[in-house]
Amino acid sequence: MNLSFVLSTQPTQFAAVAFSPDLEPQLAHLASLGYAGAELAVREPAKLDARAVKQMLDQHHLRVPALGTGQAYVEEHLSFTDPDESIRARAIERVESHIALAHVIASLEEAKQSLTPPLTSPYQGEGEGGVNASSHNSLLAMTTPLVILGLIRGKEQSGVAREQAHAWMVDALRHVARAARSQDVRLVLEPINRYETNLINTAADALDVIEKVGADNLGILFDTFHANIEEPRIEVSLRVCGSRLFHVHIADSNRWFPGAGHIDFARVIATLREMKYAGWVSAEILPKPDVTRAAEQTMRTMKPLM
């Protein structure tokens, strides 16, 4: 497993990611602490100089495990389930731009890595849940940032029947999954707690939707903060995800750094090891008491476990 930390590339109202106008010092700090990657929350990919950001990441030997899309919902209210058809279309277009950005970052990484040894699988073998990723997905997992579908999938809004909201969401997921497949990008659907959305709160909810979508490049992002609210037992729900577990977010029960609340991260990591999960674990946490100390405390808690 590799540890990363979520940073925003643009100003945001979303509290659980850190933003600084100068990204480079934050990347340098993460590298100095021993992080292997920086997960990037990107509101508008078209406004991001991908090559410049990749050069900064390379300078500090950091990878990009995933791209967040939630700011498009938080800042612009774009979602797959909005009653306004034009807004649903803009949400799909925005995710397509994240997919394109993921492909660009992967292309730049592959060019850099062209002479390096063969990549290893995000899964190390057969797990208790029958976990065993295909060689194709193994390659993608190591070279291409995942695109996260969190709040942008939307929620059931007033005046819209639940069945209609689900239908819009599933149609949009099928559309972006096809777009992602054409560029060798994988997507992750994130179960989010009931206080932020009423669509897909648990791992079981996510698996039901993934089955309806029917795309093998669509998996689950499991977030310990949301799971602590919605899942009876985090370890059991992790196993339920099985081979669809593509990515993990860590935050403690109060959304501060691991160790600031009551989630048992030793058991979380032990469960992931038992599942033979060897992908990324990203800290998406409130920058409390400040982003510097949040990153330091996360590493202090997680390093001995990983």
N, C-alpha and C positions, 0 to 999 in steps of 0.2 A: 504494500500500500504506500501511496505517496500523499504527503500533506501539502495543502495549498490554502490560500487566504483570499477572501473575496474583496476586491477593490472596485470602485466605480471609476469609469473613465470620464464621466461627465457629472456636473452638479445634479443632485437628486434630492427629492423629499423622502425617499425610502430610507428609513432609519437604520436598517440592519446591514448597511454597507458603508464603507469609509470612502470619502472623496477628498482629494487634495488637488489644487490646481497644478501642482508639480508632481507627476506620477513617479518620476525616476527615484527620488529619495525614498519613497515608500517601497519600491521594488528592491532598492539596495538594502533597506532594513530587513525586509522579508528574507532576502538571500543570506544576510549576515546571521539571521536566527536559525537558518537551516531549512527553510521552506523549499520545496521542490517546484512549486508552481504558484501562479497568481490567477485566480478565476476572475474574469472581467465582466462587470455589469455594464452593459452598453445600451444607452437609450436610442441613439440614432447612428447605426453603423456607417452611414454615408458621410457623416461628419468626422469620422475617426481616421486618422492617418495610420492605417494598419502596418505599413512598412516601418514607420518610425517607432510605433509601439513594440513591434516585434524586435527591432534592433535593441531597444532598451531591455526587453526581456532576455534576449540573448546575451547582452552584456553581463547580466547577473545570473545566467544559466538557469533561468526560470521558464517553465512550460505553461501553456494555457489549457487547463483541463476542460473548461466550459465557458460559455457565454450566457449571461443572464439577460432576459428580455423584459423583466417586470417593470422597469421604469417607463416603458411605453404605455403600460396600464396606469401606473401611479401618476405619471406626469400628464399623459394625454388621453387617458381613459379609453385606449384601444383594447378591444377584446373580441374573441370569436363569438360571443353570445349577445352582443349589443343589438337592441331592436332595430337600429339604423343599419341598413345593408351596406352603406358606404363606409361606416366605421368598421364593420366586420371585414370588409375588403381591405381597408388600410391596415388592420391588425395582421391579416395574412401577408400583405406586402411587406410589413415590417419584419415579420419572422423570416420571410424569404431573404431579406437583406442581412439578417443575422446568419442565415445559412451560407450566404455568399461570403460573409466575413470569415466564418469558420473555415471555409474551403481555401480562402486566401492564406490564412494563418498556417493551415496544414501544408499548403504548397511551399511556403517559405521555410517551414520546419523540415519538410522532406528534402528540400534542396540543401539545407545545412547538414542533414543527417545522412546524405547519400552514401557516405563512405563508412558509416558506423556499423557495428555488429547488428545482427537481426533483432527485431523487436520481440518482446515477450508478451504473453497473453495477460489480459487483466484478470483472468481466472487461472488458478494454478492447477486445476484438475477437477475431478468429479466431487461435488459437495453434497451435503445432506439433502438439499433441495433439488438434486439433479442438475447442479450448475455446471455447465460446460460450454463456453462460448465458441462459436465457429472461428476458424482461422481468419476469415474475412473480417468479422467483427473485432477480432483481436487486433488486427492491424489498424483498423479505424480507431479503436479505443486509444491507441498509443500515439497516434499522429494527428488526429483531428479533434478540435474542441467540440464538445457536445453543445447543443443549443437547448436551453432550458425553457420549458413551457410551464410557467407558474401561474401568476395572476392573469397573464394575457389570455389564458383560455376562457376567462370570464366567470360569470355566476348567473344564477337565475334572477332575472330582474323583474320588477313589478310590472304586471300586465302581460308577461310572457309565460306560457305554459312550460312546465318542467320538460315535457317531451320535446317541445320545440327548441328549448335551449340546448338540450342534449343533442338533438339532430344537427343544429348549427355547429356545435362544438366538434362532433364526430366528423362532419363533412370537412371542416377546416383542418382537423388533424390529418385526415386522409390526404388533403391537398398538400399540406406542408411536408408530410412524410414522403410523398412522391417527389417533391422538389428537393428534399434533402437527399433522397436516394440517388438522384441524378448527379449529385455532387459528393457522394460518399461521406455524407454527414449523418450522424445519429442524433436523435431528439430524446429528451427526457421529460416525462410528465411528473410534476411534483404534487403529491398530496399535501394540501394546506389546511390549517385548522379552521374550524367552523366560524371563527370570529373575523376571518378575512375573506372567505368565500363559502358558498353553499354547494359548490360543485367539486367533487373529488376530495374528500377529507382524509381517506384512509388508503393504505396500500391495496386493500381488496377492491375499493372503488376504482383505483387506477388500473388494476388488472382487468376489471370488467370492461373499461373503456378501451384499453389496449387491444383486447380480444375483438371488440367491435370494429376497431380501426383496421386491424389485420395487417399491420406493417411490422416487419422484423427489425426495422431500424428505430422503433419507438420503445423506450424502456422507462424505468422509474428512477426518479431522484428521491431518495429517502432522506428526510430532514429530521434530526432528533428533536428539535424544538417543537415542530408540529406534531410529531409522533407522540411526544410526551403528553400532549393534550388529547389526542384522538385514539391512540392505540392502547389496548389493554396491557400489552407487554411488548416493549420495543424489540426484544430479541426474537420473539415469535413472529412479529410482523416483518422483520428483516428476512427471515427464512421464507415467509410467504412470497416474497418478491422473486425468489429463485433466480433463474437466469435472466430475468428482466431487470435485475438491479444493475443499473449502469453507472450510478453516481451516488455519493453520500455527502450530505451537509451535516456539519456538527455545530451545535449551539446548546448551551445549557438550558435548564428549565425556565430561567428568566431571560433568555436570549443573550446573556452575557457569555464571556469566554468559558470553555470547558473547565470545570472546577469551581465556578462561581455559584452553581446551583446544586440540584440533587440527582442529576442523571448519572448513572454508573457507566462511565465511558470505558472502563476496563472490560465490562461485560459486552458492551457494544463492539469493541474491537475484537474481543475473543470470538464473538459470534461471526463477525466478518471473516476472521481467520478460519473458523470451522467451515464456512461456506466457500473457502478458497478464493475469496474476493481479494484481488490484488490491484484494484483501480485506485481512484482518487478519493480522498477525504478532504473536503473543503470547509473551512470555518467561515460561515456566514453569520456574523454576530454583530450586536450593537457595539460601536466603537467606544466602549466604556471601560474604565474611567476615561481613557483616551485610546486612539487607535494604536499608538506605540505600545502601551502596556497591555492592551487586549491581545495583540499579536504575540507579545512575549509570554503572557500567561497561557495562551493557547498552546504554544510550543512546549512550555514547561510541563503542562498536564499531559499532552499527547505523545511527546517524544518517547518517554519510557514505555508507553503502551504499544507503540508501533515498531 
